[in-house]
Amino acid sequence: MSSWGGQQKQSSGGLDPRLPPALFLLLPLVALAQGVEPSRKACLTLPSTEGSSVSCFSPARFPAQLPADTALLVVEFSTLARLPAAALQGVPGLQELHLSSNQLQELPAELLLPVPQLKVLDLTHNSLARLPPGLFQASATLRTLVLKHNRLEVLQASWLLGLKALEYLDLSSNRLQTLPPGLLANLTALRTLDLGDNQLETLPPDLLRGPLCLQRLHLEGNQLRALGEDLLATQPALRYLFLGDNKLTTVAAGAFRSQKELDMLDLSNNSLTSMPRGLWKSLGKPSGDMKDGFDISSNPWICDQNLDDLCHWLVANKHRMFSQNDTRCAGPDALRGQTLLAVAGSL
């Protein structure tokens, strides 16, 4: 992924599940200020009017006898490979569960049944290759699910049943090569989908049929070769689209026909040589502004008459263009090495 795309992925609006753990790392400092000396292997509990926060870093085992009012639980940086099925019994008000950077290989299907108010589940940096069917049957309030940096090679739509309120789904940095039809069919509230840094070569045409108001889509760092007519058609509210670092050679003429609200587009580091006429009609000026910018750099553009439509669009939208100096012609010979903006300005 380009550095620009990476920065935007971390900082552009929306939920970022990496922020809460960073804040939780401050809990030991707060405890020290209060005169509490936490042990490296012990759990630190901080009570509050909204419920207790329990943080366990490098524990030898999953904590038992949690406070009944526990609202936030962090168990991270351990060698835990499995969890007890009843691990969360007795904390019915739990709202956030952070289990990142352990060595979890599987989860019990009953794990989340005792915590129906859970809103955030972070499983980053584990060794999960699958999820048990029924895991989310009592998770109607879950809004954020982070599964990045695991070992998922396949997904099943049945694994995600029950996630009626899910807004943020991060499946990045796994080993996914294909996706099943209907994967998101029941995720009507989804606003952010991150499938970046996998091994996807194609996407099912119905992938985005389900979410009613998707705003961010991360597909960067895969092996995609084509963007078809219909993938984005059901998502007119999409604002951020990341397709950098793929192997795209083709973008269909109507691929962006529904995207009237797009604020950011990353097509950098692909194998694009040309673009079909009319592709850019709904993007940027005169239709909109694409206020957060676009990047089409590091593609082998052939700057002939087939690129005239794109060049005219660039003239009107150059104020939103990233990596201008890295957006150059690969041909024909007479224009090789020139920037697209220089060529566009001469038309």
For each residue, the residues with C-beta under 8 A, 3 or more apart:
1: 5 6 9 196 197 220 221 242 244 245 269
2: 5 6 244 245 266 268 269 295 297 298 323
3: 6 7
4: 7 8 266 268 295 322 323
5: 1 2 8 9 220 242 244 245 266 268 295
6: 1 2 3 9 10
7: 3 4 10 11
8: 4 5 11 12 240 242 264 266 292
9: 1 5 6 12 194 196 218 220 242
10: 6 7 16 18
11: 7 8 16
12: 8 9 216 240 264 292
13: 216 240
14: 168 191 192 215 216
15: 143 144 167 168 191 192
16: 10 11 19
17: 20 21 120 122 124 144 146 168 170
18: 10 21 22 124
19: 16 22 23
20: 17 23 24 96 98 120 122
21: 17 18 24 25 74 76 98 100 122
22: 18 19 25 26
23: 19 20 26
24: 20 21 27 53 55 72 74 98
25: 21 22 28
26: 22 23 29 30
27: 24 30 31 44 46 53 55
28: 25 31 32 38 44 55
29: 26 32 33
30: 26 27 33 34 46
31: 27 28 34 36 37 38 44 46
32: 28 29 35 36 37 38
33: 29 30
34: 30 31
35: 32
36: 31 32 44
37: 31 32
38: 28 31 32 42 44
39: 42
40: 57 58
41: 58 59 60
42: 38 39 56 59
43: 54 55 56 59 63
44: 27 28 31 36 38 54 55 56
45: 52 53 54 67
46: 27 30 31 52 53 55
47: 52 67 69
48: 51 52 53
49:
50: 71
51: 48 69 70 71 72 93 95
52: 45 46 47 48 66 67 69 70 71 72
53: 24 27 45 46 48 70 71 72 73 74
54: 43 44 45 63 66 67 70 72 73 74
55: 24 27 28 43 44 46 74
56: 42 43 44 59 63 74 75 76 78
57: 40 74 76 77
58: 40 41 76 77 78
59: 41 42 43 56 62 63 75 78 80
60: 41 78
61: 64 80
62: 59 75 80 83 84 87
63: 43 54 56 59 66 73 75
64: 61
65: 90
66: 52 54 63 70 73 90 91
67: 45 47 52 54 70 91
68: 90 91
69: 47 51 52 91 93
70: 51 52 53 54 66 67 73 91 93 94
71: 50 51 52 53 93 94 95 96
72: 24 51 52 53 54 94 95 96 98
73: 53 54 63 66 70 88 91 94 96 97 98
74: 21 24 53 54 55 56 57 98
75: 56 59 62 63 78 80 98 99 102
76: 21 56 57 58 98 99 100 101 102
77: 57 58 101 102
78: 56 58 59 60 75 101 102 103
79: 102 103
80: 59 61 62 75 83 102 103 104
81: 102 103 104 105 127
82: 104 105 106 108
83: 62 80 87 99 104 107 108 111
84: 62 87 108
85: 108 110 111
86: 89 110 114
87: 62 83 84 108 111
88: 73 91 94 97 111 112 114 115
89: 86 114
90: 65 66 68 114
91: 66 67 68 69 70 73 88 94 114 115
92: 114 115 116 117
93: 51 69 70 71 117
94: 70 71 72 73 88 91 97 115 117 118
95: 51 71 72 117 118 119 120
96: 20 71 72 73 118 119 120 122
97: 73 88 94 115 118 120 121 122
98: 20 21 24 72 73 74 75 76 120 122
99: 75 76 83 102 104 121 122 123 126
100: 21 76 122 123 124 125 126 146
101: 76 77 78 124 125 126
102: 75 76 77 78 79 80 81 99 125 126
103: 78 79 80 81 126 127
104: 80 81 82 83 99 107 123 126 127 128
105: 81 82 126 127 128 129
106: 82 128 130 132
107: 83 104 111 128 131 132 135
108: 82 83 84 85 87 111 132
109: 132 133 134 135
110: 85 86 113
111: 83 85 87 88 107 108 135
112: 88 115 118 121 135 136 138 139
113: 110 116 137 138
114: 86 88 89 90 91 92
115: 88 91 92 94 97 112 118 138
116: 92 113 138 139 140 141
117: 92 93 94 95 141
118: 94 95 96 97 112 115 121 139 141 142
119: 95 96 141 142 143 144
120: 17 20 95 96 97 98 142 143 144
121: 97 99 112 118 139 142 144 145 146
122: 17 20 21 96 97 98 99 100 144 146
123: 99 100 104 126 128 146 147 150
124: 17 18 100 101 146 147 148 149 170
125: 100 101 102 148 149 150
126: 99 100 101 102 103 104 105 123 149 150
127: 81 103 104 105 150 151
128: 104 105 106 107 123 131 147 150 151 152
129: 105 150 151 152 153
130: 106 152 154 159
131: 107 128 135 159
132: 106 107 108 109 135 159
133: 109 156 158 159 161
134: 109 137 161 162
135: 107 109 111 112 131 132 139 159
136: 112 139 142 159 160 161 162 163
137: 113 134 161 162
138: 112 113 115 116 162
139: 112 116 118 121 135 136 142 162 163
140: 116 162 163 164 165
141: 116 117 118 119 165
142: 118 119 120 121 136 139 145 163 165 166
143: 15 119 120 165 166 167 168 189
144: 15 17 119 120 121 122 166 167 168
145: 121 142 163 166 168 169 170
146: 17 100 121 122 123 124 168 170
147: 123 124 128 150 152 170 171 174
148: 124 125 170 171 172 173 174 194
149: 124 125 126 172 173 174
150: 123 125 126 127 128 129 147 173 174
151: 127 128 129 174 175
152: 128 129 130 147 155 171 174 175 176
153: 129 174 175 176 177
154: 130 176 177 178 180
155: 152 159 160 171 176 179 180 183
156: 133 159 180
157: 160 161 180 181 182 183 185 186
158: 133 161
159: 130 131 132 133 135 136 155 156
160: 136 155 157 163 166 183 184 186 187
161: 133 134 136 137 157 158 186
162: 134 136 137 138 139 140
163: 136 139 140 142 145 160 166 186 187
164: 140 186 188 189
165: 140 141 142 143 189
166: 142 143 144 145 160 163 169 187 189 190
167: 15 143 144 189 190 191 192
168: 14 15 17 143 144 145 146 190 191 192
169: 145 166 187 190 192 193 194
170: 17 124 145 146 147 148 192 194
171: 147 148 152 155 174 176 193 194 195 198
172: 148 149 194 195 196 197 198 218 221
173: 148 149 150 196 197 198
174: 147 148 149 150 151 152 153 171 198
175: 151 152 153 198 199
176: 152 153 154 155 171 179 195 198 199 200
177: 153 154 198 199 200 201
178: 154 200 201 202
179: 155 176 183 195 200 203 204 207
180: 154 155 156 157 183 204
181: 157 204 206
182: 157 185 206 209 210
183: 155 157 160 179 180 204 207 210
184: 160 187 190 193 207 208 209 210 211
185: 157 182 206 209 210
186: 157 160 161 163 164 210
187: 160 163 166 169 184 190 210 211
188: 164 210 211 212
189: 143 164 165 166 167 211 212 213
190: 166 167 168 169 184 187 193 210 211 214
191: 14 15 167 168 211 213 214 215 216
192: 14 15 167 168 169 170 214 215 216 218
193: 169 171 184 190 208 211 214 216 217 218
194: 9 148 169 170 171 172 216 218
195: 171 172 176 179 198 200 218 219 222
196: 1 9 172 173 218 219 220 221 222 242
197: 1 172 173 220 221 222
198: 171 172 173 174 175 176 177 195 221 222
199: 175 176 177 222 223
200: 176 177 178 179 195 203 219 222 223 224
201: 177 178 222 223 224 225
202: 178 224 225 226
203: 179 200 207 219 224 231
204: 179 180 181 183 207
205: 228 230 231
206: 181 182 185 209
207: 179 183 184 203 204 231
208: 184 193 211 214 217 231 232 234 235
209: 182 184 185 206 234
210: 182 183 184 185 186 187 188 190
211: 184 187 188 189 190 191 193 208 214 235
212: 188 189
213: 189 191 237
214: 190 191 192 193 208 211 217 235 237 238
215: 14 191 192 237 238 239 240
216: 12 13 14 191 192 193 194 238 239 240
217: 193 208 214 232 235 238 240 241 242
218: 9 172 192 193 194 195 196 242
219: 195 196 200 203 222 224 241 242 243 246
220: 1 5 9 196 197 242 243 244 245 246 266
221: 1 172 196 197 198 244 245 246
222: 195 196 197 198 199 200 201 219 245 246
223: 199 200 201 246 247
224: 200 201 202 203 219 227 243 246 247 248
225: 201 202 246 247 248 249 250
226: 202 248 249 250 251 252
227: 224 231 243 248 250 251 252 255
228: 205 231 252 255
229: 233 252 253 254 255
230: 205 233
231: 203 205 207 208 227 228 255
232: 208 217 235 238 241 255 256 258 259
233: 229 230 254 257 258
234: 208 209 258
235: 208 211 214 217 232 238 258 259
236: 258 259 260 261
237: 213 214 215 261
238: 214 215 216 217 232 235 241 258 259 261 262
239: 215 216 261 262 263 264
240: 8 12 13 215 216 217 262 263 264 292
241: 217 219 232 238 259 262 264 265 266
242: 1 5 8 9 196 217 218 219 220 264 266
243: 219 220 224 227 246 248 265 266 267 270
244: 1 2 5 220 221 266 267 268 269 270 295
245: 1 2 5 220 221 222 268 269 270
246: 219 220 221 222 223 224 225 243 269 270
247: 223 224 225 270 271
248: 224 225 226 227 243 251 267 270 271 272
249: 225 226 270 271 272 273
250: 225 226 227
251: 226 227 248 255 267 272 275 276 279
252: 226 227 228 229 255 276
253: 229 276 277 278 279
254: 229 233 257 278
255: 227 228 229 231 232 251 252 279
256: 232 259 262 279 280 282 283
257: 233 254 281 282
258: 232 233 234 235 236 238 282
259: 232 235 236 238 241 256 262 282 283
260: 236 282 287 288
261: 236 237 238 239 288
262: 238 239 240 241 256 259 265 282 283 288 290
263: 239 240 289 290 291 292
264: 8 12 239 240 241 242 290 292 293 294
265: 241 243 262 283 290 294 295
266: 2 4 5 8 220 241 242 243 244 294 295
267: 243 244 248 251 270 272 294 295 296 299
268: 2 4 5 244 245 295 296 297 298 299 322 323
269: 1 2 244 245 246 297 298 299
270: 243 244 245 246 247 248 249 267 298 299
271: 247 248 249 299 300
272: 248 249 251 267 275 296 299 300 301
273: 249 299 300 301 302 330
274: 301 302 306 307
275: 251 272 279 280 306 307 309 310
276: 251 252 253 279 309
277: 253 309
278: 253 254 281 309
279: 251 253 255 256 275 276 309 310
280: 256 275 283 284 309 310 313
281: 257 278 287
282: 256 257 258 259 260 262 287 288
283: 256 259 262 265 280 287 288 290 294 313
284: 280 287 288 289 290 294 313 316 317 320
285: 288 289 316 317
286: 316
287: 260 281 282 283 284
288: 260 261 262 282 283 284 285
289: 263 284 285 320
290: 262 263 264 265 283 284 293 294 317 320
291: 263 320
292: 8 12 240 263 264 320
293: 264 290 320 321 322
294: 264 265 266 267 283 284 290 317 320 321 322
295: 2 4 5 244 265 266 267 268 321 322 323
296: 267 268 272 299 321 327 340
297: 2 268 269 322 323 324 326 327
298: 2 268 269 270 323 326 327
299: 267 268 269 270 271 272 273 296 327
300: 271 272 273 330 331
301: 272 273 274 307 327 328 329 330 340
302: 273 274 306 307 329 330 331 332
303: 307 311 329 331 332 335 338 340 343
304: 307 331 332
305: 308
306: 274 275 302
307: 274 275 301 302 303 304 310 311 340 343
308: 305 311 312 347
309: 275 276 277 278 279 280 312 313
310: 275 279 280 307 313 314 340
311: 303 307 308 314 315 340 343 344 347
312: 308 309 315 316 344 347
313: 280 283 284 309 310 316 317
314: 310 311 317 318 321 340 341 344
315: 311 312 318 341 344 345 347
316: 284 285 286 312 313
317: 284 285 290 294 313 314 320 321
318: 314 315 321 324 341 344
319:
320: 284 289 290 291 292 293 294 317
321: 293 294 295 296 314 317 318 324 327 341
322: 4 268 293 294 295 297
323: 2 4 268 295 297 298 326 327
324: 297 318 321 327 339 341
325: 328 339
326: 297 298 323
327: 296 297 298 299 301 321 323 324 339 340 341
328: 301 325 337 338 339 340
329: 301 302 303 332 335 336 337 338 339 340 343
330: 273 300 301 302 336
331: 300 302 303 304 335 336
332: 302 303 304 329 335 336
333: 336
334:
335: 303 329 331 332 338 343
336: 329 330 331 332 333
337: 328 329
338: 303 328 329 335 342 343
339: 324 325 327 328 329 342 343
340: 296 301 303 307 310 311 314 327 328 329 343 344
341: 314 315 318 321 324 327 344 345
342: 338 339 345 346
343: 303 307 311 329 335 338 339 340 346 347
344: 311 312 314 315 318 340 341 347
345: 315 341 342
346: 342 343
347: 308 311 312 315 343 344
